[in-house]
Amino acid sequence: MQASFDRDCFLADNLIVIGYSFSDEHINECIRIALLYNSQLKIHIIDCGFENDLALKYLSEFTKLKSHQKPKNIKENIISLGNTFVYKYKFKDFLSNKIEFVNE
């Protein structure tokens, strides 16, 4: 399963992250490798508490690999961090198709 996730991250254009704390070193390594070798990869994080809970963890894990710009608001509940987009929504909003993904 780890090898499949690693391959998928390497080949994907979009990685959607929901409910992940960025605390598993194996998963983080897959994301690191994808960021290093897949210039097309966009990461979409869906988490209504990202700024409070995960922003520092995410930025400390991955900003050394790709230059992230300062966070900028794209829409009311969407923040851009370079190739990463944070959607400040709940999982139920994702399930009910209330989220329109950014395609920059």
N, CA, C and O atoms as a GROMACS GRO file, in nm:
protein
  416
    1MET      N    1   0.082  -0.117   0.000
    1MET     CA    2   0.000   0.000   0.000
    1MET      C    3   0.088   0.126   0.000
    1MET      O    4   0.056   0.224  -0.067
    2GLN      N    5   0.196   0.121   0.074
    2GLN     CA    6   0.287   0.236   0.080
    2GLN      C    7   0.348   0.263  -0.058
    2GLN      O    8   0.356   0.378  -0.101
    3ALA      N    9   0.389   0.158  -0.125
    3ALA     CA   10   0.448   0.174  -0.258
    3ALA      C   11   0.346   0.231  -0.357
    3ALA      O   12   0.381   0.314  -0.441
    4SER      N   13   0.222   0.187  -0.348
    4SER     CA   14   0.118   0.239  -0.436
    4SER      C   15   0.092   0.387  -0.410
    4SER      O   16   0.076   0.465  -0.504
    5PHE      N   17   0.088   0.424  -0.283
    5PHE     CA   18   0.066   0.566  -0.249
    5PHE      C   19   0.183   0.649  -0.299
    5PHE      O   20   0.164   0.758  -0.353
    6ASP      N   21   0.304   0.599  -0.281
    6ASP     CA   22   0.424   0.668  -0.327
    6ASP      C   23   0.418   0.691  -0.478
    6ASP      O   24   0.445   0.801  -0.525
    7ARG      N   25   0.385   0.587  -0.552
    7ARG     CA   26   0.374   0.596  -0.698
    7ARG      C   27   0.265   0.694  -0.739
    7ARG      O   28   0.284   0.776  -0.830
    8ASP      N   29   0.150   0.684  -0.673
    8ASP     CA   30   0.038   0.773  -0.707
    8ASP      C   31   0.074   0.919  -0.682
    8ASP      O   32   0.041   1.006  -0.763
    9CYS      N   33   0.142   0.947  -0.571
    9CYS     CA   34   0.182   1.085  -0.542
    9CYS      C   35   0.281   1.136  -0.646
    9CYS      O   36   0.278   1.253  -0.684
   10PHE      N   37   0.367   1.049  -0.692
   10PHE     CA   38   0.468   1.086  -0.790
   10PHE      C   39   0.406   1.117  -0.927
   10PHE      O   40   0.455   1.204  -1.000
   11LEU      N   41   0.299   1.046  -0.960
   11LEU     CA   42   0.238   1.059  -1.092
   11LEU      C   43   0.118   1.154  -1.096
   11LEU      O   44   0.078   1.199  -1.204
   12ALA      N   45   0.062   1.185  -0.983
   12ALA     CA   46  -0.063   1.263  -0.978
   12ALA      C   47  -0.042   1.411  -1.009
   12ALA      O   48   0.066   1.466  -0.986
   13ASP      N   49  -0.146   1.473  -1.060
   13ASP     CA   50  -0.146   1.618  -1.076
   13ASP      C   51  -0.203   1.686  -0.951
   13ASP      O   52  -0.170   1.800  -0.921
   14ASN      N   53  -0.290   1.614  -0.879
   14ASN     CA   54  -0.355   1.667  -0.760
   14ASN      C   55  -0.352   1.565  -0.648
   14ASN      O   56  -0.376   1.446  -0.670
   15LEU      N   57  -0.322   1.612  -0.528
   15LEU     CA   58  -0.328   1.529  -0.408
   15LEU      C   59  -0.426   1.597  -0.314
   15LEU      O   60  -0.405   1.711  -0.274
   16ILE      N   61  -0.532   1.526  -0.278
   16ILE     CA   62  -0.633   1.580  -0.188
   16ILE      C   63  -0.610   1.521  -0.050
   16ILE      O   64  -0.610   1.399  -0.033
   17VAL      N   65  -0.590   1.609   0.047
   17VAL     CA   66  -0.558   1.568   0.184
   17VAL      C   67  -0.675   1.608   0.274
   17VAL      O   68  -0.710   1.726   0.283
   18ILE      N   69  -0.735   1.509   0.339
   18ILE     CA   70  -0.848   1.535   0.428
   18ILE      C   71  -0.823   1.460   0.559
   18ILE      O   72  -0.803   1.339   0.558
   19GLY      N   73  -0.824   1.533   0.668
   19GLY     CA   74  -0.814   1.468   0.799
   19GLY      C   75  -0.678   1.410   0.830
   19GLY      O   76  -0.669   1.311   0.903
   20TYR      N   77  -0.573   1.466   0.778
   20TYR     CA   78  -0.438   1.415   0.802
   20TYR      C   79  -0.360   1.519   0.881
   20TYR      O   80  -0.364   1.638   0.850
   21SER      N   81  -0.290   1.474   0.985
   21SER     CA   82  -0.220   1.566   1.075
   21SER      C   83  -0.075   1.593   1.035
   21SER      O   84  -0.006   1.669   1.103
   22PHE      N   85  -0.028   1.533   0.928
   22PHE     CA   86   0.111   1.546   0.882
   22PHE      C   87   0.209   1.498   0.989
   22PHE      O   88   0.317   1.555   1.006
   23SER      N   89   0.171   1.392   1.059
   23SER     CA   90   0.255   1.338   1.166
   23SER      C   91   0.317   1.203   1.132
   23SER      O   92   0.403   1.155   1.206
   24ASP      N   93   0.276   1.142   1.023
   24ASP     CA   94   0.331   1.011   0.986
   24ASP      C   95   0.450   1.032   0.892
   24ASP      O   96   0.433   1.081   0.780
   25GLU      N   97   0.566   0.994   0.936
   25GLU     CA   98   0.688   1.019   0.859
   25GLU      C   99   0.689   0.945   0.725
   25GLU      O  100   0.746   0.994   0.628
   26HIS      N  101   0.626   0.828   0.718
   26HIS     CA  102   0.621   0.753   0.592
   26HIS      C  103   0.537   0.826   0.487
   26HIS      O  104   0.577   0.838   0.371
   27ILE      N  105   0.422   0.874   0.529
   27ILE     CA  106   0.335   0.948   0.437
   27ILE      C  107   0.402   1.080   0.398
   27ILE      O  108   0.400   1.120   0.282
   28ASN      N  109   0.461   1.148   0.496
   28ASN     CA  110   0.530   1.275   0.467
   28ASN      C  111   0.643   1.254   0.367
   28ASN      O  112   0.666   1.340   0.282
   29GLU      N  113   0.713   1.142   0.378
   29GLU     CA  114   0.822   1.115   0.283
   29GLU      C  115   0.767   1.098   0.142
   29GLU      O  116   0.830   1.144   0.046
   30CYS      N  117   0.653   1.033   0.126
   30CYS     CA  118   0.589   1.021  -0.006
   30CYS      C  119   0.558   1.158  -0.062
   30CYS      O  120   0.581   1.185  -0.180
   31ILE      N  121   0.504   1.245   0.022
   31ILE     CA  122   0.470   1.380  -0.023
   31ILE      C  123   0.596   1.458  -0.058
   31ILE      O  124   0.598   1.531  -0.157
   32ARG      N  125   0.701   1.443   0.023
   32ARG     CA  126   0.829   1.511  -0.007
   32ARG      C  127   0.883   1.470  -0.143
   32ARG      O  128   0.923   1.554  -0.223
   33ILE      N  129   0.885   1.340  -0.168
   33ILE     CA  130   0.937   1.290  -0.296
   33ILE      C  131   0.853   1.343  -0.411
   33ILE      O  132   0.906   1.384  -0.515
   34ALA      N  133   0.722   1.342  -0.394
   34ALA     CA  134   0.635   1.395  -0.499
   34ALA      C  135   0.662   1.542  -0.524
   34ALA      O  136   0.667   1.586  -0.639
   35LEU      N  137   0.680   1.620  -0.418
   35LEU     CA  138   0.708   1.763  -0.436
   35LEU      C  139   0.842   1.787  -0.504
   35LEU      O  140   0.858   1.882  -0.580
   36LEU      N  141   0.938   1.700  -0.477
   36LEU     CA  142   1.070   1.716  -0.539
   36LEU      C  143   1.070   1.682  -0.687
   36LEU      O  144   1.136   1.749  -0.767
   37TYR      N  145   0.997   1.579  -0.725
   37TYR     CA  146   1.008   1.526  -0.860
   37TYR      C  147   0.886   1.545  -0.949
   37TYR      O  148   0.890   1.513  -1.067
   38ASN      N  149   0.777   1.595  -0.894
   38ASN     CA  150   0.656   1.615  -0.973
   38ASN      C  151   0.620   1.763  -0.970
   38ASN      O  152   0.549   1.809  -0.881
   39SER      N  153   0.669   1.836  -1.065
   39SER     CA  154   0.649   1.982  -1.067
   39SER      C  155   0.504   2.021  -1.094
   39SER      O  156   0.465   2.135  -1.069
   40GLN      N  157   0.423   1.928  -1.144
   40GLN     CA  158   0.283   1.956  -1.173
   40GLN      C  159   0.191   1.936  -1.052
   40GLN      O  160   0.074   1.975  -1.056
   41LEU      N  161   0.242   1.877  -0.947
   41LEU     CA  162   0.159   1.840  -0.833
   41LEU      C  163   0.103   1.961  -0.760
   41LEU      O  164   0.175   2.055  -0.725
   42LYS      N  165  -0.028   1.956  -0.739
   42LYS     CA  166  -0.096   2.054  -0.655
   42LYS      C  167  -0.154   1.978  -0.536
   42LYS      O  168  -0.214   1.872  -0.551
   43ILE      N  169  -0.134   2.035  -0.418
   43ILE     CA  170  -0.185   1.972  -0.297
   43ILE      C  171  -0.306   2.051  -0.250
   43ILE      O  172  -0.299   2.173  -0.234
   44HIS      N  173  -0.416   1.981  -0.227
   44HIS     CA  174  -0.540   2.042  -0.181
   44HIS      C  175  -0.568   1.987  -0.042
   44HIS      O  176  -0.592   1.868  -0.025
   45ILE      N  177  -0.566   2.074   0.058
   45ILE     CA  178  -0.589   2.034   0.196
   45ILE      C  179  -0.725   2.086   0.239
   45ILE      O  180  -0.753   2.205   0.230
   46ILE      N  181  -0.810   1.995   0.284
   46ILE     CA  182  -0.942   2.033   0.331
   46ILE      C  183  -0.942   2.018   0.483
   46ILE      O  184  -0.938   1.907   0.536
   47ASP      N  185  -0.946   2.131   0.552
   47ASP     CA  186  -0.944   2.130   0.698
   47ASP      C  187  -0.989   2.266   0.750
   47ASP      O  188  -0.923   2.367   0.726
   48CYS      N  189  -1.101   2.268   0.819
   48CYS     CA  190  -1.154   2.395   0.868
   48CYS      C  191  -1.067   2.457   0.976
   48CYS      O  192  -1.080   2.577   1.004
   49GLY      N  193  -0.978   2.380   1.038
   49GLY     CA  194  -0.891   2.434   1.142
   49GLY      C  195  -0.745   2.440   1.103
   49GLY      O  196  -0.658   2.443   1.190
   50PHE      N  197  -0.716   2.440   0.974
   50PHE     CA  198  -0.578   2.434   0.927
   50PHE      C  199  -0.491   2.544   0.988
   50PHE      O  200  -0.382   2.515   1.037
   51GLU      N  201  -0.537   2.665   0.985
   51GLU     CA  202  -0.454   2.776   1.033
   51GLU      C  203  -0.421   2.761   1.182
   51GLU      O  204  -0.313   2.800   1.226
   52ASN      N  205  -0.513   2.706   1.257
   52ASN     CA  206  -0.490   2.691   1.400
   52ASN      C  207  -0.405   2.570   1.434
   52ASN      O  208  -0.321   2.576   1.523
   53ASP      N  209  -0.426   2.459   1.363
   53ASP     CA  210  -0.366   2.332   1.403
   53ASP      C  211  -0.253   2.282   1.314
   53ASP      O  212  -0.154   2.230   1.364
   54LEU      N  213  -0.266   2.296   1.184
   54LEU     CA  214  -0.177   2.227   1.092
   54LEU      C  215  -0.080   2.315   1.014
   54LEU      O  216   0.018   2.264   0.961
   55ALA      N  217  -0.104   2.441   1.006
   55ALA     CA  218  -0.024   2.528   0.920
   55ALA      C  219   0.124   2.522   0.953
   55ALA      O  220   0.206   2.504   0.864
   56LEU      N  221   0.159   2.535   1.078
   56LEU     CA  222   0.300   2.533   1.118
   56LEU      C  223   0.362   2.397   1.089
   56LEU      O  224   0.475   2.390   1.040
   57LYS      N  225   0.290   2.290   1.118
   57LYS     CA  226   0.340   2.155   1.092
   57LYS      C  227   0.362   2.135   0.942
   57LYS      O  228   0.467   2.086   0.901
   58TYR      N  229   0.265   2.173   0.861
   58TYR     CA  230   0.277   2.156   0.716
   58TYR      C  231   0.394   2.238   0.662
   58TYR      O  232   0.477   2.187   0.587
   59LEU      N  233   0.398   2.365   0.700
   59LEU     CA  234   0.503   2.452   0.649
   59LEU      C  235   0.642   2.406   0.693
   59LEU      O  236   0.737   2.415   0.616
   60SER      N  237   0.656   2.358   0.816
   60SER     CA  238   0.787   2.312   0.862
   60SER      C  239   0.830   2.184   0.791
   60SER      O  240   0.949   2.161   0.774
   61GLU      N  241   0.735   2.102   0.750
   61GLU     CA  242   0.767   1.976   0.681
   61GLU      C  243   0.807   1.998   0.536
   61GLU      O  244   0.898   1.931   0.486
   62PHE      N  245   0.740   2.090   0.466
   62PHE     CA  246   0.751   2.092   0.321
   62PHE      C  247   0.802   2.221   0.258
   62PHE      O  248   0.832   2.220   0.138
   63THR      N  249   0.813   2.330   0.330
   63THR     CA  250   0.855   2.454   0.264
   63THR      C  251   1.000   2.454   0.222
   63THR      O  252   1.038   2.533   0.135
   64LYS      N  253   1.081   2.369   0.278
   64LYS     CA  254   1.221   2.362   0.237
   64LYS      C  255   1.235   2.303   0.096
   64LYS      O  256   1.335   2.325   0.028
   65LEU      N  257   1.134   2.230   0.054
   65LEU     CA  258   1.142   2.161  -0.075
   65LEU      C  259   1.097   2.248  -0.191
   65LEU      O  260   1.156   2.243  -0.299
   66LYS      N  261   0.996   2.324  -0.171
   66LYS     CA  262   0.942   2.412  -0.275
   66LYS      C  263   0.925   2.548  -0.213
   66LYS      O  264   0.889   2.560  -0.096
   67SER      N  265   0.952   2.649  -0.291
   67SER     CA  266   0.932   2.782  -0.236
   67SER      C  267   0.782   2.811  -0.228
   67SER      O  268   0.712   2.811  -0.329
   68HIS      N  269   0.738   2.835  -0.109
   68HIS     CA  270   0.598   2.870  -0.087
   68HIS      C  271   0.590   3.020  -0.070
   68HIS      O  272   0.672   3.081  -0.001
   69GLN      N  273   0.494   3.077  -0.131
   69GLN     CA  274   0.473   3.219  -0.113
   69GLN      C  275   0.404   3.239   0.022
   69GLN      O  276   0.358   3.144   0.085
   70LYS      N  277   0.398   3.363   0.063
   70LYS     CA  278   0.320   3.392   0.182
   70LYS      C  279   0.176   3.351   0.154
   70LYS      O  280   0.130   3.362   0.040
   71PRO      N  281   0.107   3.305   0.255
   71PRO     CA  282  -0.033   3.267   0.232
   71PRO      C  283  -0.113   3.384   0.175
   71PRO      O  284  -0.103   3.498   0.222
   72LYS      N  285  -0.192   3.353   0.074
   72LYS     CA  286  -0.279   3.458   0.020
   72LYS      C  287  -0.419   3.402   0.005
   72LYS      O  288  -0.438   3.286  -0.031
   73ASN      N  289  -0.515   3.485   0.033
   73ASN     CA  290  -0.654   3.446   0.022
   73ASN      C  291  -0.696   3.450  -0.124
   73ASN      O  292  -0.682   3.552  -0.192
   74ILE      N  293  -0.748   3.338  -0.172
   74ILE     CA  294  -0.798   3.332  -0.309
   74ILE      C  295  -0.948   3.362  -0.308
   74ILE      O  296  -0.997   3.439  -0.390
   75LYS      N  297  -1.016   3.301  -0.216
   75LYS     CA  298  -1.159   3.324  -0.194
   75LYS      C  299  -1.179   3.327  -0.043
   75LYS      O  300  -1.083   3.314   0.034
   76GLU      N  301  -1.301   3.345  -0.001
   76GLU     CA  302  -1.329   3.360   0.142
   76GLU      C  303  -1.272   3.246   0.225
   76GLU      O  304  -1.214   3.271   0.331
   77ASN      N  305  -1.285   3.123   0.182
   77ASN     CA  306  -1.240   3.008   0.260
   77ASN      C  307  -1.128   2.930   0.194
   77ASN      O  308  -1.107   2.813   0.224
   78ILE      N  309  -1.054   2.994   0.103
   78ILE     CA  310  -0.946   2.924   0.033
   78ILE      C  311  -0.818   3.007   0.041
   78ILE      O  312  -0.817   3.127   0.012
   79ILE      N  313  -0.711   2.941   0.083
   79ILE     CA  314  -0.580   3.005   0.096
   79ILE      C  315  -0.484   2.935   0.001
   79ILE      O  316  -0.488   2.812  -0.013
   80SER      N  317  -0.399   3.011  -0.063
   80SER     CA  318  -0.295   2.956  -0.149
   80SER      C  319  -0.160   2.969  -0.080
   80SER      O  320  -0.126   3.074  -0.026
   81LEU      N  321  -0.083   2.859  -0.084
   81LEU     CA  322   0.055   2.857  -0.036
   81LEU      C  323   0.140   2.803  -0.150
   81LEU      O  324   0.191   2.692  -0.142
   82GLY      N  325   0.156   2.879  -0.255
   82GLY     CA  326   0.229   2.830  -0.373
   82GLY      C  327   0.148   2.724  -0.443
   82GLY      O  328   0.040   2.751  -0.494
   83ASN      N  329   0.200   2.601  -0.445
   83ASN     CA  330   0.131   2.490  -0.512
   83ASN      C  331   0.033   2.418  -0.420
   83ASN      O  332  -0.024   2.316  -0.457
   84THR      N  333   0.014   2.471  -0.299
   84THR     CA  334  -0.078   2.411  -0.202
   84THR      C  335  -0.197   2.503  -0.181
   84THR      O  336  -0.183   2.624  -0.168
   85PHE      N  337  -0.314   2.442  -0.178
   85PHE     CA  338  -0.437   2.516  -0.157
   85PHE      C  339  -0.507   2.460  -0.034
   85PHE      O  340  -0.528   2.339  -0.022
   86VAL      N  341  -0.543   2.548   0.057
   86VAL     CA  342  -0.610   2.508   0.180
   86VAL      C  343  -0.755   2.555   0.172
   86VAL      O  344  -0.783   2.673   0.150
   87TYR      N  345  -0.845   2.460   0.190
   87TYR     CA  346  -0.988   2.488   0.187
   87TYR      C  347  -1.038   2.478   0.330
   87TYR      O  348  -1.039   2.370   0.389
   88LYS      N  349  -1.080   2.589   0.385
   88LYS     CA  350  -1.126   2.592   0.523
   88LYS      C  351  -1.272   2.550   0.529
   88LYS      O  352  -1.362   2.632   0.552
   89TYR      N  353  -1.292   2.422   0.507
   89TYR     CA  354  -1.424   2.360   0.507
   89TYR      C  355  -1.419   2.233   0.590
   89TYR      O  356  -1.312   2.185   0.625
   90LYS      N  357  -1.535   2.180   0.620
   90LYS     CA  358  -1.546   2.054   0.690
   90LYS      C  359  -1.556   1.940   0.589
   90LYS      O  360  -1.588   1.962   0.473
   91PHE      N  361  -1.530   1.819   0.636
   91PHE     CA  362  -1.535   1.701   0.550
   91PHE      C  363  -1.674   1.685   0.488
   91PHE      O  364  -1.685   1.645   0.372
   92LYS      N  365  -1.778   1.715   0.563
   92LYS     CA  366  -1.914   1.702   0.508
   92LYS      C  367  -1.936   1.796   0.390
   92LYS      O  368  -2.014   1.766   0.300
   93ASP      N  369  -1.866   1.911   0.389
   93ASP     CA  370  -1.876   2.002   0.275
   93ASP      C  371  -1.813   1.940   0.151
   93ASP      O  372  -1.863   1.956   0.040
   94PHE      N  373  -1.702   1.868   0.170
   94PHE     CA  374  -1.638   1.797   0.060
   94PHE      C  375  -1.732   1.689   0.005
   94PHE      O  376  -1.748   1.675  -0.116
   95LEU      N  377  -1.792   1.613   0.095
   95LEU     CA  378  -1.881   1.504   0.054
   95LEU      C  379  -2.004   1.555  -0.020
   95LEU      O  380  -2.057   1.488  -0.108
   96SER      N  381  -2.049   1.674   0.016
   96SER     CA  382  -2.169   1.727  -0.049
   96SER      C  383  -2.136   1.820  -0.167
   96SER      O  384  -2.222   1.895  -0.213
   97ASN      N  385  -2.012   1.813  -0.215
   97ASN     CA  386  -1.967   1.889  -0.332
   97ASN      C  387  -1.983   2.040  -0.318
   97ASN      O  388  -2.013   2.109  -0.416
   98LYS      N  389  -1.963   2.093  -0.198
   98LYS     CA  390  -1.970   2.237  -0.178
   98LYS      C  391  -1.839   2.306  -0.208
   98LYS      O  392  -1.832   2.429  -0.210
   99ILE      N  393  -1.735   2.228  -0.231
   99ILE     CA  394  -1.602   2.285  -0.253
   99ILE      C  395  -1.568   2.282  -0.401
   99ILE      O  396  -1.575   2.177  -0.465
  100GLU      N  397  -1.530   2.396  -0.453
  100GLU     CA  398  -1.484   2.406  -0.591
  100GLU      C  399  -1.332   2.417  -0.587
  100GLU      O  400  -1.278   2.514  -0.535
  101PHE      N  401  -1.264   2.317  -0.641
  101PHE     CA  402  -1.118   2.314  -0.634
  101PHE      C  403  -1.055   2.420  -0.726
  101PHE      O  404  -1.102   2.446  -0.836
  102VAL      N  405  -0.949   2.477  -0.677
  102VAL     CA  406  -0.874   2.577  -0.752
  102VAL      C  407  -0.793   2.505  -0.859
  102VAL      O  408  -0.736   2.399  -0.833
  103ASN      N  409  -0.790   2.560  -0.977
  103ASN     CA  410  -0.717   2.498  -1.088
  103ASN      C  411  -0.622   2.600  -1.148
  103ASN      O  412  -0.637   2.639  -1.264
  104GLU      N  413  -0.525   2.643  -1.069
  104GLU     CA  414  -0.428   2.743  -1.116
  104GLU      C  415  -0.308   2.676  -1.176
  104GLU      O  416  -0.215   2.743  -1.222
   0.00000   0.00000   0.00000
